[in-house]
């Protein structure tokens, strides 16, 4: 059996990456800093993944897993040298440190490194920042999509949505995972922006729409006629922006409907305040809101849902959202024209933005 070492024994690692690796005939070892989780994995050796969808609930037993503490250097190095694939779900800011640890090992076999992070080309970015070339270590970028709601940390068992997708860069030299309903090899850039805009971008807009209307969870936003209509209009505009960016006429109706249905699942209690957090990042230039908006404005397309969200963030005071207070002080309080000209660095286009979105 092939060996997989996965950094990050959190919910996404246990609930999605490990089961996918096992389905591809890999024996999985988790690496983490949480000594309690490490001990529980080694003591119990298995856990249950409960998957939720509109069709119902299924359960999968993940067996024969073990774990090593990150600081157990000797054991970790031995396991890494024996690995066929090394993966992460640790958060973007920690990927570089993981890659550095791997790249400096004198491995004698071909290995694959895949960072399953919500970040543009996380694997390549980490490798490009480290001044250590390892010809035996092959880098593959991935787009991972799975909703894992916040949940109890008192058990190894994980609750996830049934839907899941792993898209690997089609230009990769190797294919470490078999093509399946979950795994595919496609154009990386197109798939990254499709997910960032249609899934993460819609999530963000629904979150602020929900905040303005007193909703606690995303599914509540979509349970009302008005909320559903807003969501459908928003994702239609985001899909239009994606086709402009990718220079394609891809029919995204089914993909869009699937996203709406995923967000509407009442069992996935995803709080709007969680999704709305860190607005200074999510509303920044080239992100899930500004980039598609720019393409739509440049091409004289409808931007009504974007305008509605901007009016919401400029008229509300969402102090219960992490990061909003700072965003309000540094950007919002300075007016929309500051947003266009300074925060988004679009001073040459200020007039057309004011015409479409106000000042």
N, C-alpha and C positions, 0 to 999 in steps of 0.2 A: 504494500500500500504506500502511496505517495505521502509525503509529510508537508503539512501546512503549519506555519507559525503565524498567529494572528495577534497583533498588538491592539489591545482594547477589549476588555471583557465586559463592556457595557451592554445596554439593551440591543443596539443595532448589531454589535458583534455576535452576541449570543443568539439573538432572534432572527438574524438574516444571513450574515456572512458565514458563520460556522455551518448552519444547515446546508447552504449552497456548496461550500467546500466539501462537506461530507458526501453530498449527492454526486460529486465528481471524484469520489474515491480518494479523498485526502483524510489522513488522520490529523486531527486539529489539536494544537496546543495554544492556549491563550497566554498572553503576556500582559501584566497589568501592575499598577502600583498599589492597588487596593488589596491589602493582605487578607482581609476578611473574605472577599470574593474569591481570591486564590485558594484559600483554605477550603471554602465550601465546594468549589469545583473539584478539588482533589479528593475531598472526603466523599462527596456524593457521586461524582463521575458522570452525572446526567442531569437533565432538566427538561421541562416541557415548554414548547412554544405553542401558544394558543393564537390562532389566526381568525380574524373577524372580517366578514363581508356581508353584503345584503342577502346573500344566499344562505348564510348561517355561519356556524363556528366549527372549526376543525382543530385537532390537536396533533402535535408531532413530538415524539420523544427523541431528544438529541442525546446520544449515548457515547461512551468511550472517549470523553474529552478529559484533558488535564490542563494544568496551568503552572506557570513559573512567575515568580516575582521579578519585576524589572531590575531590581538591585542585586539579584543573585547572578552576578556577572559570569561566573564560571559555567554554571548550568545553562544559562541563557546562550552563551557563545557556542557551546556544544550543540544545542538544539538548532541554533541558526545555521551552523555549518552543515547540518544534516537535512535542512529544509529544501523542498523543491519549489515552494512558493511562500512568500512572506507578504502579508497584507496588513492593513491598518484600518481602524475606525476610531481614532483617538482625538479628532479635532484638528483642523488645518494647522494651527500654530505648533503642534507637536510632531508633525510628519517629518520635518527636517531632521530633528534629533534622532528619530527612528532610523531614517535612511543613513545618517552618518554612522550610526552604530553598525549597520549592516555592511556598508561600503568599505569599511576599514578592515573587515575580516578577510583572511586569505583563503577564500573558498576555492575548492578544486572542482566544483561541479556547476553546471548551468543552473541558475536560479532566477526566479521571476519576482519582481516587486510591484505590487498594486496597492495604491492608496485609495480606499473607498471613502472619500471625504467629499463634503459639499463645498468644493473649491475647484476653480478652473485648473485643469491639468496638475492636480496635486502631486502625482508621482513624478512627472517631469520637472516640476518646479522645485521639488525637494532635491532631486539629483543635480539640477543645474546650480544649486547654491553650495554644493559640497565639492571641495577641491580634492576629490579622490575618485579616480576612475577604476572601475572593476569590470573587466571585459566579460566576466562570467555572470554578471548581474543584469538581467534584461528588464527594462522599464516599460510598464503598460499603464496608460491612463484609462480611467473608468468613470462612468456616470452611474451613480447608484440612487435608486428611488424606492423608498419604503417608509411609510408612516409608522413610527413607534411612539405611542403617546407616553407622557410621563406616568410613572407607576412606582409601586413599592419597591424598596431595595432590600427587603427582608427575606426575599427568596430568589433563587436563580431562575425560576420560571418567568417567561416573558410573554406579554400580550402585544401582538402586532396586527396590522391589516393583512389580509390575504394577498392583495396585489403586491408585486415586487418586480423590480427590473434592474438588471446589471448590464450596461452597455460598455463593451471594451473597444478600444481604438482599433479600427479595421486595418490600420497600417502596421500593427504589431507583428514582430517576427514569429512569435509563438502564440498558440491558442491554449492557455492553461485550463479553460473551462469549456465544456461541451455546449454547443448551441442548444437551447431549450426554450420553453415558454418564458423563462426568467432571463436567460443569458443570450446576448446577441453581439455581433461585431458590426459596427456601423461607423459613419463619419462622425468623429468625436465632436468637433466644434458645433455642428448642427444639433446633435443630440444634447449637448451641454446647454445650449441656449434655449432649446425647446423645453427642457425641464426647468431651467432657471426662470424663464418668462411665464410659461403656461401654468406650471405647478407652483413654484415659489412666488412668482409675481402675483398670481391670482390669490394665493394664500394671504399675502400681505394686504392686498386691496380688500379682501373679505374681512380681515381682522380689523382694519380701521373703519370699515362700514359697520361692522358689529359693535365696535366701541361707541360709535356715534349713536347707535340705536339701542344701547343698553343690553346687548347680548353678552353672554359669558363664554360660550363655546362656538366654534366654527359651524357645527351642525345646526345650531339655533339660527344662525344667519341665513342658512339656506332653507330653513323650514318655513319661512314666510314667503309669500308670493313676491313681494317687493325685493327681498334678499336674493331669491332664486333668479329673478329677472336681472338684477344687477350683476350677479355672478356670471350668468350666461352672456350678457353684453360685454363684460370685462374680458372674459376669456376669448370671445370672438375678436376683439380688438388686439389682444395679445397674439393670437394665432395669425392675424393679418400682418402684424409687425414681424413675426418669425418668418413668414413667407417672403417678406421684403428683404430681410437680412440674408436668408439662405438662397434667395433668387430662385425660389421654387413655387410650385402651385400645389403643394402637398395638401391633401384633404385631411384636416385635423378634427373633423366633427366627432368621430368615434373616440379619439384620444381626449378631446375636450370633455365629452360626456362622461368618460371614465373618471376624469379628475373631479368633476362636479359630484359624481356619485360617491367617490372616495371621501371627499370632504363632508358629505351629507350623512355619513354613517354615524348614527347616534351613539353607538358603543365606543367610538373613538372620541373621548372627551378631551379635545385639544383646545386649551384656553386661548382666547383672542389676545390676551395680554402677552402670552408667550410668543405668539407668532409676530406680534407688532413690535417686540423689543428690538433694541439697537437700530433705531430708525436712521441714525446718522450714517450707518453703513448701507442699509437697505434702500435708502433714497439717494445714495450718492451717484456720481456720474458713472456710466457704463454698467450700472447694476440693474436689477429686475424691474425697476420702475422707470428710471430716466432713459435708458437705452431704447426700449420699445416705443416710449413716448416720442423720442426724438425722430425715430424713423417714420412714425405716423404723421407727425407734424410736417416733416420734410416732404412727405408725399400727399399732403392735403387730405388725410384720412380723419375719420371721426375720433375724437379724444374725450368724449363726454365722461366716461367712467374715470379716466385719469383726473379730469378737472374736478369731478365730485370728490375724489379722495384728497386732492390738494386742498379743497375748500374745507374738508373735514379736519385735516391736520392743522390748518391755519385758524380754525374757529374753536377748536377744543383744547382742553388742558388735561392731558392724559398722564397725570403724575404716577398712576399705578403701573405704567408701562416702563420697563427698565430702559434707561437711556433717553427717554423723551424729554425730560427736564433739561438736560444738556443740549439736546437738539433744538429745543425751543429757544434757549438762550443764544446759541451760536448761529442759528439759521432762521428759524421761524419768525422771531421777533423783529428781524431786519427786513421783512417783507418779501413778497414773491420776486420782485425784480432782483433782489440780492441772490435769491435761489438760482435764478436763471444765469445771471452774469458772473457771480463769484463762486457759488457752491458747485454749479454745473459748468462753469467756465464757457458760457455760450453768449458772451456779450455781443458778438456779431449778429446773433439771431434774436436779440432781446425783444425787438418790436413784434416779430411774428409770435413769440411766446406770450407776450402781453395780450396780443389780439386774440389768441386761442384760449388762454388760461387766466387772464387778468393780472393785475399788479397790486 
